[in-house]
Amino acid sequence: MYNLNRLSENYDVVSILMTIQIERPQALSSEDFWRALKLEAKDVSEREPLLASYIHSCVAGHHNFETSLSFILSNKVSDDVMPAMSVGEIFNEAYLLNPAMVEAAIYDIQAVVARDPAVSAFLPVLTHFKGYQSLQVHRLAHYLWKNNRKELALFMQSRNSEVFSVDIHPGAVIGQGVMLDHATGIVIGETAVIEDNVSILQNVTLGGTGNEQGDRHPKVREGVMIGSGAKILGNIEIGKGSKVGAGSVVLNNVACGVTVVGVPAKVVGKPDCTMPCDSMEQNVLRDKA
């Protein structure tokens, strides 16, 4: 965990980052998170001058996290017809009226740092990780969908799919502390629900089983990890603390705290921890029989 008492403009940010030990990602308040992010930005700008202007535009030049996030995302999803300034106004309005979106975005970054061994800092998640960015674009689309601005929500979904190769229907409900790892090819249907603290790898589908109407997509409970290429189909429940192995096709409910794998998926054991989303253990053969 960050030692906040030692944070200062002169403190070695790399040393701070090496001390991160996050059991649950909400270790930092929004103010402390923003301070830490600004220190990372300062450190990167000093070590890599070619990125200084980019880092200033994305982070250092902003007065809070939400305007930084809005700037980054609006420049990602804008196009020749919908300019970044217009998209940014939509993000800024949503963050002002629904602060929970900002809290979720902070929680999501800390979740990635806690779970992904390839990253040890907040800044690259914010500026480079498309799984994180696509999830935040979905949060805006969902906000618009719930506020009966469905055409604009569908526009955001379309841009999300085109830019990040992540297709999440604006109606899908997604909690915080969610990591879309690598993210390419993820598809999530309209009535899907993903609770807090879930990890999903690339090419995962949370879909329906046909052209049925109504509640027709999976419900993924807290602590779940879904391996790459898994297909979870229908209005079924993936129980709390369970694990779905890579390449599986899941057509029936999955109990809490079990590991399933195969086509169709079958129970092969139990995860060796209560929160597979944190351990990110991919080898199902290591799970308890």
C-alpha positions as CSV (number, residue, x, y, z in Angstrom):
1,M,0.0,0.0,0.0
2,Y,1.2,3.5,-0.6
3,N,2.8,5.1,2.4
4,L,0.9,8.4,2.2
5,N,2.8,10.0,5.0
6,R,5.9,9.8,2.8
7,L,4.4,11.2,-0.4
8,S,6.1,14.4,-1.4
9,E,7.2,16.1,-4.5
10,N,10.8,15.0,-3.8
11,Y,10.0,11.4,-3.0
12,D,11.0,8.6,-5.3
13,V,7.8,7.5,-7.0
14,V,9.3,4.2,-8.1
15,S,10.1,3.4,-4.4
16,I,6.5,4.2,-3.5
17,L,5.1,1.9,-6.2
18,M,7.3,-1.0,-5.0
19,T,5.5,-0.9,-1.7
20,I,2.0,-1.5,-3.1
21,Q,0.4,-4.4,-1.3
22,I,-3.4,-4.1,-1.9
23,E,-5.6,-6.7,-0.4
24,R,-8.7,-4.9,-1.6
25,P,-8.2,-2.2,-4.2
26,Q,-10.0,0.7,-2.4
27,A,-6.8,1.4,-0.4
28,L,-6.6,5.0,-1.4
29,S,-9.1,7.9,-1.2
30,S,-9.8,9.8,-4.3
31,E,-7.7,12.7,-3.1
32,D,-4.7,10.5,-2.2
33,F,-5.1,8.5,-5.5
34,W,-4.9,11.8,-7.5
35,R,-1.8,12.9,-5.6
36,A,-0.1,9.6,-6.3
37,L,-1.1,9.7,-9.9
38,K,0.3,13.3,-10.3
39,L,3.6,12.1,-8.7
40,E,3.8,9.3,-11.2
41,A,3.2,11.7,-14.1
42,K,5.9,14.0,-12.8
43,D,8.4,11.2,-12.5
44,V,7.7,9.8,-16.0
45,S,7.9,13.3,-17.6
46,E,11.3,13.8,-16.0
47,R,12.6,10.4,-17.0
48,E,11.2,10.5,-20.6
49,P,11.1,14.0,-21.9
50,L,9.6,12.9,-25.2
51,L,6.4,12.0,-23.3
52,A,6.3,15.2,-21.2
53,S,3.8,17.0,-23.4
54,Y,1.6,14.0,-23.7
55,I,1.7,13.4,-19.9
56,H,0.9,17.1,-19.3
57,S,-2.1,17.0,-21.6
58,C,-3.4,13.7,-20.1
59,V,-2.7,14.2,-16.4
60,A,-0.4,16.9,-15.2
61,G,-2.4,19.8,-16.7
62,H,-5.7,18.8,-15.0
63,H,-6.9,19.8,-11.6
64,N,-8.6,16.5,-10.7
65,F,-8.8,12.9,-11.8
66,E,-12.2,13.1,-13.5
67,T,-11.2,15.9,-15.9
68,S,-8.0,13.9,-16.8
69,L,-10.1,10.7,-17.4
70,S,-12.6,12.7,-19.5
71,F,-9.9,14.1,-21.6
72,I,-8.2,10.8,-22.3
73,L,-11.5,8.9,-23.1
74,S,-13.0,11.7,-25.2
75,N,-9.9,11.8,-27.4
76,K,-10.0,8.0,-27.8
77,V,-13.7,7.6,-28.8
78,S,-14.2,10.9,-30.8
79,D,-14.3,10.8,-34.5
80,D,-14.5,13.2,-37.5
81,V,-18.2,13.8,-36.9
82,M,-18.3,13.8,-33.1
83,P,-15.3,15.9,-31.9
84,A,-13.5,15.3,-28.7
85,M,-14.8,18.5,-27.1
86,S,-18.4,17.4,-27.5
87,V,-17.7,13.9,-26.1
88,G,-15.7,15.5,-23.2
89,E,-18.7,17.6,-22.3
90,I,-20.8,14.4,-22.0
91,F,-18.2,12.7,-19.8
92,N,-17.8,15.8,-17.6
93,E,-21.6,16.1,-17.1
94,A,-21.9,12.5,-16.2
95,Y,-19.0,12.7,-13.7
96,L,-20.5,15.8,-12.1
97,L,-24.0,14.3,-11.7
98,N,-22.9,10.8,-10.9
99,P,-19.7,10.8,-8.7
100,A,-20.0,7.0,-8.3
101,M,-18.6,6.7,-11.8
102,V,-15.4,8.4,-10.8
103,E,-15.2,6.3,-7.6
104,A,-15.6,3.1,-9.7
105,A,-12.9,4.3,-12.2
106,I,-10.4,4.8,-9.3
107,Y,-11.3,1.4,-7.8
108,D,-10.8,-0.2,-11.3
109,I,-7.3,1.2,-11.7
110,Q,-6.3,-0.1,-8.2
111,A,-7.7,-3.5,-9.0
112,V,-5.6,-3.7,-12.2
113,V,-2.4,-2.8,-10.3
114,A,-3.2,-5.3,-7.6
115,R,-3.8,-8.2,-10.0
116,D,-1.7,-7.7,-13.1
117,P,2.0,-8.6,-12.6
118,A,2.8,-6.7,-15.8
119,V,2.0,-3.3,-14.2
120,S,3.2,-1.6,-11.0
121,A,1.9,1.9,-11.4
122,F,-1.5,3.7,-11.9
123,L,-0.5,5.9,-14.8
124,P,0.0,3.3,-17.6
125,V,-3.4,1.8,-16.7
126,L,-5.1,5.2,-17.2
127,T,-3.2,6.1,-20.3
128,H,-2.6,2.8,-22.2
129,F,-4.8,-0.1,-20.9
130,K,-7.7,-0.5,-23.3
131,G,-9.5,-2.9,-21.0
132,Y,-9.7,-0.2,-18.4
133,Q,-10.5,2.5,-20.9
134,S,-13.3,0.5,-22.6
135,L,-14.9,-0.2,-19.2
136,Q,-15.0,3.5,-18.4
137,V,-16.6,4.2,-21.8
138,H,-19.2,1.6,-21.0
139,R,-19.9,3.3,-17.6
140,L,-20.8,6.4,-19.6
141,A,-22.9,4.5,-22.0
142,H,-24.8,2.8,-19.2
143,Y,-25.3,6.2,-17.5
144,L,-26.8,7.5,-20.7
145,W,-28.9,4.4,-21.2
146,K,-30.4,4.6,-17.7
147,N,-31.2,8.3,-18.3
148,N,-33.2,7.5,-21.4
149,R,-30.5,8.9,-23.8
150,K,-30.4,5.6,-25.6
151,E,-29.3,6.8,-29.0
152,L,-26.3,8.5,-27.5
153,A,-25.6,5.4,-25.4
154,L,-25.6,3.2,-28.5
155,F,-23.2,5.6,-30.2
156,M,-20.8,5.2,-27.3
157,Q,-21.2,1.4,-27.5
158,S,-20.4,1.5,-31.2
159,R,-17.3,3.7,-30.7
160,N,-16.2,1.4,-27.8
161,S,-16.4,-1.6,-30.1
162,E,-14.6,0.2,-33.0
163,V,-11.8,1.7,-31.0
164,F,-11.2,-1.0,-28.3
165,S,-12.7,-4.2,-29.9
166,V,-14.9,-4.5,-26.7
167,D,-18.6,-4.7,-27.3
168,I,-20.7,-4.1,-24.2
169,H,-24.4,-3.3,-24.4
170,P,-25.2,-0.1,-22.6
171,G,-27.8,-1.9,-20.5
172,A,-25.3,-4.3,-18.9
173,V,-24.7,-3.7,-15.2
174,I,-21.1,-3.8,-14.2
175,G,-19.7,-3.3,-10.6
176,Q,-16.4,-1.8,-9.6
177,G,-13.1,-3.4,-9.1
178,V,-13.6,-5.1,-12.5
179,M,-10.6,-5.9,-14.7
180,L,-10.9,-6.6,-18.4
181,D,-7.5,-8.1,-19.0
182,H,-6.2,-7.6,-22.6
183,A,-9.9,-7.1,-23.4
184,T,-9.9,-7.7,-27.2
185,G,-13.0,-9.6,-28.3
186,I,-15.0,-9.3,-25.1
187,V,-18.8,-9.3,-25.7
188,I,-21.3,-8.6,-23.0
189,G,-25.1,-8.7,-23.6
190,E,-27.8,-6.3,-22.5
191,T,-29.1,-8.0,-19.4
192,A,-25.8,-9.3,-18.1
193,V,-24.8,-8.4,-14.6
194,I,-21.2,-8.4,-13.3
195,E,-20.7,-7.7,-9.6
196,D,-17.8,-6.1,-7.9
197,N,-14.3,-7.6,-8.0
198,V,-14.4,-9.7,-11.1
199,S,-11.6,-10.4,-13.6
200,I,-12.4,-11.3,-17.3
201,L,-9.8,-12.1,-19.9
202,Q,-9.8,-11.6,-23.7
203,N,-12.4,-13.1,-26.1
204,V,-15.0,-13.8,-23.4
205,T,-18.7,-13.8,-24.3
206,L,-21.5,-13.2,-21.8
207,G,-24.3,-13.9,-24.3
208,G,-27.7,-15.3,-24.9
209,T,-28.7,-18.6,-26.4
210,G,-31.0,-17.4,-29.2
211,N,-33.4,-14.7,-30.1
212,E,-35.3,-14.8,-26.8
213,Q,-36.5,-11.6,-25.2
214,G,-36.3,-10.4,-21.6
215,D,-33.7,-11.3,-19.0
216,R,-31.4,-13.6,-21.1
217,H,-27.7,-13.0,-20.1
218,P,-25.4,-14.3,-17.4
219,K,-25.1,-13.0,-13.8
220,V,-21.5,-13.1,-12.7
221,R,-21.1,-12.8,-8.9
222,E,-18.3,-11.3,-6.8
223,G,-14.8,-12.7,-6.9
224,V,-15.1,-14.7,-10.2
225,M,-12.4,-15.1,-12.7
226,I,-13.3,-15.9,-16.3
227,G,-10.5,-17.3,-18.5
228,S,-9.7,-16.3,-22.0
229,G,-12.1,-17.5,-24.7
230,A,-14.8,-18.7,-22.4
231,K,-18.4,-18.5,-23.6
232,I,-21.1,-18.1,-20.9
233,L,-24.5,-18.3,-22.4
234,G,-28.0,-17.7,-21.2
235,N,-29.7,-16.3,-18.0
236,I,-27.5,-18.4,-15.7
237,E,-25.5,-17.6,-12.6
238,I,-21.8,-17.9,-12.1
239,G,-21.5,-18.2,-8.3
240,K,-19.4,-16.1,-6.0
241,G,-15.7,-17.0,-5.9
242,S,-15.9,-19.5,-8.8
243,K,-13.6,-19.8,-11.8
244,V,-14.3,-20.5,-15.4
245,G,-11.4,-22.1,-17.3
246,A,-10.1,-20.8,-20.6
247,G,-12.1,-21.9,-23.7
248,S,-15.0,-23.2,-21.7
249,V,-18.7,-23.1,-22.8
250,V,-20.9,-22.7,-19.8
251,L,-24.6,-23.4,-20.3
252,N,-25.8,-24.0,-16.7
253,N,-25.5,-22.4,-13.4
254,V,-22.1,-22.6,-11.6
255,A,-22.1,-23.0,-7.9
256,C,-20.2,-20.8,-5.5
257,G,-16.5,-21.5,-5.0
258,V,-15.9,-24.1,-7.8
259,T,-13.8,-24.4,-10.9
260,V,-15.5,-25.4,-14.2
261,V,-13.8,-26.1,-17.5
262,G,-14.6,-27.8,-20.8
263,V,-17.2,-28.0,-23.5
264,P,-19.8,-28.1,-22.0
265,A,-18.2,-26.9,-18.8
266,K,-18.1,-29.3,-15.8
267,V,-16.9,-28.9,-12.2
268,V,-13.2,-30.1,-12.0
269,G,-12.3,-28.8,-8.5
270,K,-12.2,-25.7,-6.3
271,P,-10.1,-22.6,-6.5
272,D,-7.3,-22.4,-3.9
273,C,-8.6,-19.0,-2.7
274,T,-11.9,-17.4,-2.1
275,M,-11.3,-14.6,-4.7
276,P,-10.0,-16.1,-7.9
277,C,-10.3,-12.6,-9.5
278,D,-7.3,-11.6,-7.3
279,S,-5.0,-14.6,-7.7
280,M,-5.6,-14.8,-11.5
281,E,-4.4,-18.4,-11.4
282,Q,-5.1,-19.7,-15.0
283,N,-4.0,-23.3,-14.6
284,V,-7.2,-25.1,-13.5
285,L,-5.1,-28.3,-12.9
286,R,-3.7,-26.6,-9.8
287,D,-7.1,-26.2,-8.2
288,K,-8.2,-28.5,-5.4
289,A,-9.9,-31.7,-6.5
